[in-house]
């Protein structure tokens, strides 16, 4: 199973309503490469698609990451956020 991750899920400047999926204390200013690096360090197989866009903000927030895993999406997102915040 694949999980699609958009940088908007981690954006500290977005509200939950706008698409942020992590608590404010785990949110940060996201960069696609930073998220991909953290996912790789956690042992996930990562595919980067820099030309894709988050549907809610189709005019900005470029890129997405596809992760091969059987874990729930929210669990993967929170693991990545914790990894980046602890660096």
N, CA, C and O of each residue as an XYZ file, in Angstrom:
348
protein
N       0.835     -1.179      0.000
C       0.000      0.000      0.000
C       0.885      1.250      0.000
O       1.964      1.255      0.592
N       0.434      2.270     -0.646
C       1.185      3.525     -0.721
C       0.470      4.625      0.050
O      -0.757      4.652      0.142
N       1.268      5.528      0.599
C       0.761      6.691      1.317
C       1.312      7.921      0.615
O       2.515      8.008      0.366
N       0.443      8.870      0.296
C       0.870     10.113     -0.353
C       0.972     11.204      0.710
O       0.037     11.439      1.476
N       2.124     11.860      0.736
C       2.402     12.906      1.724
C       2.677     14.219      0.992
O       3.536     14.283      0.112
N       1.939     15.265      1.365
C       2.166     16.601      0.820
C       2.829     17.473      1.889
O       2.528     17.314      3.072
N       3.720     18.386      1.507
C       4.350     19.284      2.484
C       3.340     20.090      3.303
O       3.621     20.449      4.447
N       2.183     20.373      2.739
C       1.157     21.147      3.452
C       0.734     20.476      4.753
O       0.285     21.158      5.675
N       0.867     19.170      4.847
C       0.490     18.441      6.058
C       1.305     18.891      7.267
O       0.863     18.730      8.404
N       2.490     19.454      7.034
C       3.409     19.834      8.104
C       3.531     21.349      8.290
O       4.222     21.800      9.204
N       2.876     22.132      7.447
C       3.080     23.582      7.402
C       2.559     24.286      8.653
O       1.362     24.264      8.938
N       3.463     24.904      9.384
C       3.112     25.583     10.634
C       2.199     26.787     10.400
O       1.505     27.215     11.321
N       2.188     27.331      9.206
C       1.381     28.503      8.886
C      -0.048     28.145      8.484
O      -0.873     29.040      8.296
N      -0.355     26.860      8.348
C      -1.698     26.418      7.973
C      -2.460     25.940      9.200
O      -1.884     25.396     10.142
N      -3.755     26.155      9.164
C      -4.613     25.605     10.212
C      -4.958     24.163      9.834
O      -4.653     23.712      8.731
N      -5.585     23.462     10.746
C      -6.038     22.100     10.439
C      -7.040     22.154      9.280
O      -7.040     21.289      8.405
N      -7.877     23.168      9.291
C      -8.887     23.330      8.239
C      -8.237     23.523      6.864
O      -8.795     23.110      5.848
N      -7.076     24.141      6.838
C      -6.368     24.384      5.581
C      -5.554     23.178      5.118
O      -5.042     23.175      3.999
N      -5.428     22.154      5.963
C      -4.739     20.952      5.518
C      -3.593     20.458      6.372
O      -3.015     19.411      6.081
N      -3.245     21.199      7.438
C      -2.182     20.712      8.320
C      -2.683     19.475      9.042
O      -3.820     19.451      9.513
N      -1.843     18.439      9.136
C      -2.260     17.178      9.744
C      -1.539     16.856     11.045
O      -1.806     15.825     11.662
N      -0.637     17.719     11.465
C       0.100     17.477     12.711
C      -0.209     18.598     13.703
O      -0.588     19.696     13.298
N      -0.048     18.326     15.006
C      -0.245     19.395     15.993
C       0.770     20.522     15.780
O       1.836     20.310     15.202
N       0.429     21.706     16.248
C       1.313     22.874     16.080
C       2.721     22.616     16.610
O       3.695     23.093     16.029
N       2.839     21.857     17.718
C       4.165     21.627     18.295
C       5.027     20.706     17.434
O       6.237     20.626     17.650
N       4.432     20.012     16.466
C       5.203     19.176     15.540
C       5.303     19.799     14.148
O       6.007     19.276     13.284
N       4.602     20.912     13.927
C       4.594     21.550     12.608
C       5.882     22.345     12.381
O       6.559     22.740     13.331
N       6.208     22.572     11.102
C       7.410     23.310     10.718
C       7.200     23.872      9.328
O       6.170     23.621      8.704
N       8.169     24.633      8.836
C       8.113     25.178      7.481
C       8.660     24.098      6.545
O       9.873     23.893      6.498
N       7.803     23.410      5.808
C       8.213     22.201      5.091
C       8.987     22.429      3.796
O       8.723     23.366      3.042
N       9.933     21.558      3.571
C      10.673     21.463      2.308
C      10.560     20.009      1.867
O      10.712     19.099      2.683
N      10.298     19.788      0.607
C      10.090     18.441      0.081
C      11.278     17.531      0.372
O      11.096     16.389      0.796
N      12.481     18.024      0.148
C      13.681     17.207      0.367
C      13.880     16.856      1.843
O      14.326     15.755      2.164
N      13.554     17.782      2.732
C      13.687     17.523      4.169
C      12.748     16.406      4.601
O      13.130     15.520      5.366
N      11.522     16.456      4.105
C      10.535     15.428      4.440
C      10.977     14.080      3.884
O      10.892     13.066      4.576
N      11.446     14.062      2.647
C      11.902     12.814      2.022
C      13.095     12.230      2.773
O      13.165     11.019      2.982
N      14.027     13.077      3.176
C      15.210     12.612      3.906
C      14.811     11.985      5.241
O      15.321     10.928      5.612
N      13.901     12.637      5.958
C      13.437     12.106      7.243
C      12.738     10.763      7.053
O      12.926      9.847      7.853
N      11.938     10.643      6.002
C      11.239      9.382      5.728
C      12.234      8.264      5.422
O      12.065      7.134      5.880
N      13.261      8.580      4.655
C      14.298      7.579      4.348
C      15.029      7.150      5.617
O      15.305      5.966      5.809
N      15.340      8.111      6.478
C      16.028      7.805      7.734
C      15.174      6.930      8.648
O      15.704      6.191      9.478
N      13.860      7.012      8.496
C      12.953      6.166      9.272
C      12.787      4.785      8.640
O      12.101      3.923      9.189
N      13.421      4.581      7.479
C      13.398      3.273      6.839
C      12.334      3.084      5.779
O      12.115      1.964      5.316
N      11.669      4.157      5.387
C      10.640      4.057      4.355
C      11.257      4.153      2.968
O      12.280      4.809      2.770
N      10.619      3.489      2.014
C      10.996      3.618      0.613
C      10.238      4.826      0.069
O       9.011      4.883      0.151
N      10.966      5.782     -0.481
C      10.386      7.075     -0.848
C      10.502      7.336     -2.340
O      11.538      7.075     -2.952
N       9.423      7.858     -2.917
C       9.436      8.331     -4.305
C       8.982      9.790     -4.277
O       7.918     10.105     -3.743
N       9.791     10.675     -4.851
C       9.474     12.107     -4.869
C       8.875     12.473     -6.226
O       9.406     12.102     -7.273
N       7.761     13.206     -6.190
C       7.131     13.726     -7.405
C       7.070     15.248     -7.279
O       6.073     15.788     -6.799
N       8.135     15.951     -7.710
C       8.215     17.402     -7.510
C       7.223     18.218     -8.344
O       6.973     19.382     -8.033
N       6.663     17.631     -9.387
C       5.759     18.379    -10.261
C       4.292     18.280     -9.845
O       3.436     18.888    -10.487
N       3.983     17.538     -8.799
C       2.600     17.393     -8.331
C       2.267     18.501     -7.342
O       3.157     19.101     -6.740
N       0.966     18.764     -7.181
C       0.531     19.835     -6.282
C      -0.564     19.342     -5.342
O      -1.340     18.445     -5.673
N      -0.605     19.950     -4.169
C      -1.641     19.649     -3.191
C      -2.960     20.200     -3.732
O      -3.045     21.398     -4.001
N      -3.988     19.374     -3.899
C      -5.237     19.824     -4.525
C      -5.883     21.048     -3.868
O      -6.470     21.880     -4.560
N      -5.784     21.162     -2.566
C      -6.414     22.293     -1.882
C      -5.722     23.613     -2.226
O      -6.364     24.663     -2.247
N      -4.416     23.561     -2.495
C      -3.647     24.745     -2.879
C      -2.959     24.457     -4.211
O      -1.731     24.400     -4.276
N      -3.729     24.277     -5.250
C      -3.202     23.852     -6.542
C      -2.255     24.868     -7.163
O      -1.487     24.517     -8.058
N      -2.289     26.111     -6.715
C      -1.429     27.150     -7.284
C      -0.072     27.245     -6.575
O       0.809     27.970     -7.037
N       0.108     26.529     -5.468
C       1.386     26.572     -4.748
C       1.675     25.222     -4.100
O       1.047     24.222     -4.450
N       2.626     25.182     -3.153
C       2.994     23.950     -2.450
C       3.309     22.817     -3.417
O       2.600     21.812     -3.466
N       4.345     22.984     -4.160
C       4.696     22.002     -5.181
C       5.305     20.750     -4.586
O       6.070     20.798     -3.623
N       4.947     19.633     -5.184
C       5.565     18.362     -4.858
C       4.779     17.510     -3.880
O       3.960     17.993     -3.098
N       5.068     16.214     -3.961
C       4.509     15.260     -3.017
C       5.455     14.076     -2.915
O       6.332     13.890     -3.758
N       5.268     13.291     -1.885
C       6.102     12.124     -1.649
C       5.195     10.912     -1.552
O       4.150     10.960     -0.904
N       5.594      9.831     -2.194
C       4.860      8.576     -2.097
C       5.717      7.611     -1.291
O       6.885      7.385     -1.607
N       5.124      7.050     -0.254
C       5.830      6.134      0.640
C       5.154      4.775      0.592
O       3.935      4.672      0.731
N       5.948      3.736      0.395
C       5.447      2.362      0.420
C       5.428      1.866      1.854
O       6.482      1.685      2.464
N       4.233      1.644      2.401
C       4.105      1.155      3.772
C       2.706      0.601      3.998
O       1.771      0.930      3.267
N       2.574     -0.230      5.002
C       1.264     -0.742      5.403
C       0.756     -0.024      6.650
O      -0.332     -0.326      7.141
N       1.536      0.919      7.160
C       1.144      1.678      8.345
C       0.071      2.703      7.978
O      -0.010      3.135      6.828
N      -0.753      3.093      8.954
C      -1.751      4.143      8.698
C      -1.077      5.470      8.337
O       0.002      5.786      8.838
N      -1.723      6.232      7.471
C      -1.167      7.493      6.983
C      -0.833      8.462      8.120
O       0.250      9.048      8.133
N      -1.750      8.633      9.072
C      -1.499      9.578     10.168
C      -0.300      9.175     11.008
O       0.432     10.037     11.496
N      -0.091      7.885     11.180
C       1.064      7.404     11.945
C       2.365      7.753     11.223
O       3.330      8.187     11.852
N       2.391      7.565      9.914
C       3.574      7.885      9.110
C       3.856      9.386      9.173
O       5.002      9.798      9.352
N       2.818     10.197      9.026
C       2.970     11.654      9.057
C       3.549     12.108     10.399
O       4.462     12.933     10.433
N       3.025     11.578     11.497
C       3.510     11.979     12.820
C       4.936     11.504     13.072
O       5.712     12.210     13.716
N       5.294     10.323     12.577
C       6.671      9.838     12.729
C       7.651     10.761     12.010
O       8.709     11.097     12.540
N       7.282     11.164     10.795
C       8.140     12.063     10.016
C       8.270     13.411     10.733
O       9.370     13.952     10.842
N       7.156     13.951     11.219
C       7.181     15.242     11.919
C       8.059     15.170     13.165
O       8.843     16.084     13.424
N       7.935     14.095     13.936
C       8.766     13.942     15.142
C      10.244     13.848     14.784
O      11.093     14.424     15.464
N      10.542     13.122     13.720
C      11.931     12.960     13.280
C      12.536     14.320     12.921
O      13.660     14.625     13.320
N      11.801     15.123     12.179
C      12.311     16.431     11.746
C      12.424     17.392     12.931
O      13.406     18.127     13.030
N      11.444     17.399     13.825
C      11.473     18.305     14.979
C      12.583     17.942     15.963
O      13.060     18.808     16.696
N      13.001     16.679     15.993
C      14.050     16.249     16.917
C      15.454     16.432     16.363
O      16.431     16.158     17.060
N      15.571     16.891     15.126
C      16.897     17.066     14.514
C      17.516     18.369     14.933
O      18.630     18.686     14.516
